[in-house]
Amino acid sequence: MIRKFAYRAKLYFFGRLRLRKDLHIFKSSQKSSVSSSSFQFGKSIPIYSDFKDSAGGGAGGHYFHQDLFFAREIYRANPIHHSDLGSRIDGFIAHLATFRAVNVFDIRSLDMDIQGVTFSQLDIMDTDRVASMPKIESLSCLHTAEHFGLGRYGDRINFDGWNIGLKNLTSLLVPGGRFYFSVPIGVEQRIEFNAHRIFNPKFMTERLMQDFDIVKTAAVRDDGNLDLSADFTSSEFHSNFDDNYGCGLWVLSKR
């Protein structure tokens, strides 16, 4: 903690010096500018650290990689219709909506209209309602199932919520339907109430294989990078897996 504070203090100090120098140079260049009278100076909004960041900024991690990975997979598969349960609207759904219409389900409301997105409110643990719904050929559920039953998003408390939700998602798919799925993974399977569950990748893979054939797998590792070689069916992968909070990605076909 002390080391982090010292680093931030150093960044702030040198950032202020850099900003003062840059402002002096900028105002000097105004004198010879052809548009010197076109802009007035407003209030200062000092930014001290962006000059040290990489071009990617905050890119990386679970959502960045999973959203791109699955958007590419769905683009290649080109289903006639695609539906999603609970995935991030301002990431994955935004990617999909650039090239196809998406039916989105979520336990929460959506207070906006988005071109290409049709929204319906749904509690995926409501088995009776799910049973009455039309079947789906292509379905995604990204970084969502780990929350089912924990109450974080207003859902009903249920220790087995993840499994009830997964069963209902499975029942929505037609035989041969594609399922795009991700959850947090770690060598130690655990509940971090009420944020999420972390699933051991072997445990989750074996559960998914009860109903699905595995088409493709990948993982976002602890370092925030995408590992396309992560084969969750491989004993070699499991013997070397030691991540604390990664993200498992599965492309599945319902049997």
RODO-2510 file (C-alpha; in nm, 4 decimals, decimal comma):
residues 255
     n   res          X          Y          Z
     1     m     0,0000     0,0000     0,0000
     2     i     0,2815     0,2419     0,0883
     3     r     0,4630     0,1559    -0,2339
     4     k     0,1488     0,2182    -0,4403
     5     f     0,0904     0,5522    -0,2658
     6     a     0,4511     0,6547    -0,3321
     7     y     0,4151     0,5637    -0,7002
     8     r     0,0974     0,7711    -0,7345
     9     a     0,2557     1,0646    -0,5545
    10     k     0,5552     1,0484    -0,7883
    11     l     0,3287     1,0281    -1,0925
    12     y     0,1298     1,3289    -0,9686
    13     f     0,4422     1,5345    -0,9006
    14     f     0,6091     1,4731    -1,2360
    15     g     0,2747     1,4953    -1,4144
    16     r     0,2225     1,8458    -1,2762
    17     l     0,5688     1,9517    -1,3898
    18     r     0,5048     1,8105    -1,7369
    19     l     0,1640     1,9800    -1,7565
    20     r     0,3083     2,3188    -1,6604
    21     k     0,5780     2,2858    -1,9260
    22     d     0,3321     2,1705    -2,1925
    23     l     0,0953     2,4596    -2,1164
    24     h     0,3781     2,7116    -2,1533
    25     i     0,4778     2,5646    -2,4920
    26     f     0,1150     2,5489    -2,6033
    27     k     0,0483     2,9151    -2,5211
    28     s     0,3704     3,0160    -2,6965
    29     s     0,2576     2,8330    -3,0100
    30     q    -0,0725     3,0246    -3,0004
    31     k     0,1072     3,3432    -3,0986
    32     s     0,1985     3,2071    -3,4400
    33     s    -0,1247     3,0168    -3,4957
    34     v    -0,3541     3,1139    -3,7853
    35     s    -0,6512     3,0341    -3,5608
    36     s    -0,5234     3,2026    -3,2441
    37     s    -0,8458     3,3958    -3,1916
    38     s    -1,0803     3,1045    -3,2675
    39     f    -1,0476     2,9350    -2,9283
    40     q    -1,0753     3,0764    -2,5779
    41     f    -0,9318     2,8980    -2,2747
    42     g    -1,1959     2,7361    -2,0550
    43     k    -1,1435     2,5785    -1,7146
    44     s    -0,8394     2,3557    -1,6756
    45     i    -0,8931     1,9785    -1,6494
    46     p    -0,5459     1,8434    -1,5658
    47     i    -0,4716     1,4831    -1,6697
    48     y    -0,1438     1,3693    -1,5196
    49     s    -0,0836     1,0128    -1,6344
    50     d    -0,2262     0,9418    -1,9817
    51     f     0,1071     1,0137    -2,1489
    52     k     0,2497     0,7034    -1,9801
    53     d    -0,0332     0,4690    -2,0825
    54     s    -0,0133     0,2245    -2,3717
    55     a    -0,2280     0,2677    -2,6820
    56     g    -0,4613    -0,0039    -2,5509
    57     g    -0,5382     0,1915    -2,2361
    58     g    -0,7529    -0,0344    -2,0204
    59     a    -0,8135    -0,2916    -2,2961
    60     g    -0,7790    -0,6523    -2,1861
    61     g    -0,9313    -0,8730    -1,9209
    62     h    -1,2453    -1,0843    -1,9152
    63     y    -1,5026    -0,8683    -2,0889
    64     f    -1,2786    -0,7215    -2,3571
    65     h    -1,1559    -1,0602    -2,4796
    66     q    -1,4755    -1,2613    -2,4350
    67     d    -1,6894    -1,0026    -2,6150
    68     l    -1,4628    -1,0037    -2,9209
    69     f    -1,4125    -1,3816    -2,9152
    70     f    -1,7834    -1,4644    -2,9128
    71     a    -1,8834    -1,1858    -3,1528
    72     r    -1,6417    -1,3363    -3,4071
    73     e    -1,7778    -1,6862    -3,3462
    74     i    -2,1370    -1,5755    -3,3997
    75     y    -2,0403    -1,3749    -3,7087
    76     r    -1,8842    -1,6886    -3,8610
    77     a    -2,1765    -1,9126    -3,7624
    78     n    -2,4254    -1,6587    -3,9060
    79     p    -2,7437    -1,7930    -3,7385
    80     i    -3,0788    -1,6752    -3,8686
    81     h    -3,1742    -1,5587    -3,5187
    82     h    -2,9615    -1,5012    -3,2086
    83     s    -3,0680    -1,4462    -2,8478
    84     d    -2,8750    -1,3506    -2,5356
    85     l    -2,9328    -1,3806    -2,1637
    86     g    -2,7767    -1,1229    -1,9346
    87     s    -2,4585    -1,0352    -2,1216
    88     r    -2,3131    -0,6870    -2,1134
    89     i    -2,5170    -0,4425    -2,3250
    90     d    -2,2368    -0,1857    -2,3676
    91     g    -1,9868    -0,4514    -2,4785
    92     f    -2,0879    -0,7825    -2,6311
    93     i    -2,4410    -0,6845    -2,7362
    94     a    -2,3107    -0,3626    -2,8908
    95     h    -2,0632    -0,5700    -3,0956
    96     l    -2,3374    -0,8035    -3,2187
    97     a    -2,5833    -0,5252    -3,2980
    98     t    -2,3424    -0,3828    -3,5577
    99     f    -2,4010    -0,6819    -3,7875
   100     r    -2,7213    -0,8580    -3,6755
   101     a    -3,0421    -0,8222    -3,4764
   102     v    -3,0309    -0,9635    -3,1216
   103     n    -3,3080    -1,0692    -2,8836
   104     v    -3,1893    -0,9800    -2,5335
   105     f    -3,3282    -1,1204    -2,2069
   106     d    -3,2358    -0,9894    -1,8624
   107     i    -3,3859    -0,9938    -1,5130
   108     r    -3,3298    -0,6181    -1,5000
   109     s    -3,5210    -0,3626    -1,7054
   110     l    -3,3664    -0,1764    -1,9991
   111     d    -3,4631     0,1886    -2,0148
   112     m    -3,3465     0,2707    -2,3654
   113     d    -3,4119     0,1791    -2,7264
   114     i    -3,1159     0,0303    -2,9118
   115     q    -3,1232    -0,0196    -3,2863
   116     g    -3,1062    -0,3902    -3,3666
   117     v    -3,1884    -0,5009    -3,0100
   118     t    -3,5240    -0,6421    -2,8989
   119     f    -3,5491    -0,6623    -2,5202
   120     s    -3,7624    -0,8782    -2,2884
   121     q    -3,7405    -0,9017    -1,9104
   122     l    -3,6898    -1,2601    -1,7900
   123     d    -3,5917    -1,4414    -1,4716
   124     i    -3,4037    -1,7422    -1,6090
   125     m    -3,4730    -1,9313    -1,2841
   126     d    -3,8481    -1,9141    -1,3573
   127     t    -3,8708    -2,2667    -1,4970
   128     d    -4,2427    -2,2486    -1,5798
   129     r    -4,2016    -1,9338    -1,7877
   130     v    -3,8933    -2,0659    -1,9662
   131     a    -4,0806    -2,3881    -2,0528
   132     s    -4,3464    -2,1847    -2,2358
   133     m    -4,0971    -1,9924    -2,4515
   134     p    -4,0145    -2,0684    -2,8175
   135     k    -3,6983    -2,2694    -2,8775
   136     i    -3,3796    -2,0935    -2,9881
   137     e    -3,1124    -2,1947    -3,2419
   138     s    -2,8354    -1,9661    -3,1155
   139     l    -2,7955    -1,8408    -2,7579
   140     s    -2,5287    -1,6621    -2,5547
   141     c    -2,4858    -1,6091    -2,1815
   142     l    -2,1593    -1,4373    -2,0946
   143     h    -2,0245    -1,3754    -1,7446
   144     t    -2,3770    -1,4076    -1,6058
   145     a    -2,4523    -1,7585    -1,4735
   146     e    -2,2135    -1,7068    -1,1804
   147     h    -2,4676    -1,4597    -1,0353
   148     f    -2,7830    -1,6726    -1,0520
   149     g    -2,9361    -1,7157    -0,7060
   150     l    -2,7100    -1,4746    -0,5172
   151     g    -2,9595    -1,1871    -0,5153
   152     r    -2,7151    -0,9312    -0,6504
   153     y    -2,9398    -0,8311    -0,9394
   154     g    -3,2719    -0,8740    -0,7620
   155     d    -3,3000    -1,2450    -0,8382
   156     r    -3,4340    -1,4948    -0,5861
   157     i    -3,1831    -1,6394    -0,3406
   158     n    -3,1053    -2,0019    -0,4234
   159     f    -2,7808    -2,1890    -0,3563
   160     d    -2,8370    -2,3980    -0,6714
   161     g    -2,9329    -2,0953    -0,8816
   162     w    -2,6439    -2,1429    -1,1242
   163     n    -2,7536    -2,4985    -1,2029
   164     i    -3,1249    -2,4136    -1,2301
   165     g    -3,0408    -2,1284    -1,4664
   166     l    -2,8100    -2,3466    -1,6733
   167     k    -3,0765    -2,6179    -1,7051
   168     n    -3,3296    -2,3600    -1,8222
   169     l    -3,0860    -2,2094    -2,0710
   170     t    -3,0203    -2,5568    -2,2070
   171     s    -3,3924    -2,6250    -2,2407
   172     l    -3,4335    -2,3140    -2,4564
   173     l    -3,2046    -2,4514    -2,7265
   174     v    -3,3093    -2,6767    -3,0107
   175     p    -3,0994    -2,9933    -3,0673
   176     g    -2,7903    -2,8845    -3,2558
   177     g    -2,8334    -2,5277    -3,1319
   178     r    -2,5191    -2,3300    -3,0535
   179     f    -2,4545    -2,2050    -2,7005
   180     y    -2,1903    -1,9390    -2,6310
   181     f    -2,1080    -1,9426    -2,2602
   182     s    -1,8587    -1,7962    -2,0151
   183     v    -1,8105    -1,7816    -1,6375
   184     p    -1,5243    -1,6899    -1,4027
   185     i    -1,2888    -1,9806    -1,3404
   186     g    -1,0249    -2,0608    -1,0811
   187     v    -0,8379    -2,3579    -0,9457
   188     e    -1,0295    -2,3097    -0,6157
   189     q    -1,4046    -2,3370    -0,6773
   190     r    -1,5792    -2,0933    -0,4447
   191     i    -1,8596    -1,8455    -0,3756
   192     e    -1,7652    -1,4830    -0,3105
   193     f    -2,1031    -1,3660    -0,1792
   194     n    -2,2846    -1,1840    -0,3167
   195     a    -2,0646    -1,0843    -0,6098
   196     h    -2,0258    -1,4146    -0,7927
   197     r    -1,9189    -1,7769    -0,7998
   198     i    -1,5839    -1,8957    -0,9334
   199     f    -1,5999    -2,2333    -1,1103
   200     n    -1,3224    -2,4852    -1,1440
   201     p    -1,2890    -2,5305    -1,5239
   202     k    -1,2889    -2,9110    -1,5032
   203     f    -1,6047    -2,9067    -1,2908
   204     m    -1,7870    -2,6735    -1,5291
   205     t    -1,6694    -2,8567    -1,8407
   206     e    -1,7957    -3,1882    -1,7052
   207     r    -2,1296    -3,0259    -1,6209
   208     l    -2,1644    -2,8784    -1,9696
   209     m    -2,0743    -3,2091    -2,1339
   210     q    -2,3877    -3,3637    -1,9829
   211     d    -2,5913    -3,1788    -2,2468
   212     f    -2,3481    -3,0400    -2,5021
   213     d    -2,0692    -3,1312    -2,7401
   214     i    -1,7765    -2,8955    -2,7023
   215     v    -1,6929    -2,7110    -3,0241
   216     k    -1,4234    -2,4764    -2,8957
   217     t    -1,2794    -2,3478    -2,5683
   218     a    -1,0547    -2,0607    -2,4645
   219     a    -0,9692    -1,8769    -2,1444
   220     v    -0,8757    -1,5326    -2,0210
   221     r    -0,5952    -1,5978    -1,7741
   222     d    -0,4988    -1,4121    -1,4579
   223     d    -0,2657    -1,1859    -1,6576
   224     g    -0,5668    -1,0563    -1,8545
   225     n    -0,4620    -1,2148    -2,1828
   226     l    -0,6632    -1,4529    -2,4023
   227     d    -0,5380    -1,8117    -2,4151
   228     l    -0,6759    -1,9749    -2,7315
   229     s    -0,4932    -2,3003    -2,6521
   230     a    -0,6916    -2,3600    -2,3301
   231     d    -0,8525    -2,6990    -2,3917
   232     f    -1,0780    -2,7729    -2,0952
   233     t    -1,1079    -3,1383    -2,1995
   234     s    -0,7312    -3,1859    -2,1739
   235     s    -0,5798    -3,3422    -1,8628
   236     e    -0,2589    -3,1534    -1,9401
   237     f    -0,4433    -2,8229    -1,9182
   238     h    -0,6010    -2,9082    -1,5840
   239     s    -0,2733    -3,0238    -1,4316
   240     n    -0,1155    -2,6879    -1,5219
   241     f    -0,4127    -2,4659    -1,4401
   242     d    -0,3418    -2,2431    -1,1407
   243     d    -0,5361    -1,9229    -1,2103
   244     n    -0,7203    -1,7527    -0,9263
   245     y    -0,9751    -1,5505    -1,1265
   246     g    -0,9768    -1,6242    -1,4960
   247     c    -1,2645    -1,6550    -1,7408
   248     g    -1,3631    -1,9738    -1,9209
   249     l    -1,5090    -1,9501    -2,2723
   250     w    -1,7065    -2,2361    -2,4290
   251     v    -1,8648    -2,2718    -2,7726
   252     l    -2,1114    -2,5597    -2,7430
   253     s    -2,3568    -2,7592    -2,9531
   254     k    -2,6634    -2,9061    -2,7827
   255     r    -2,7058    -3,2810    -2,8241
***
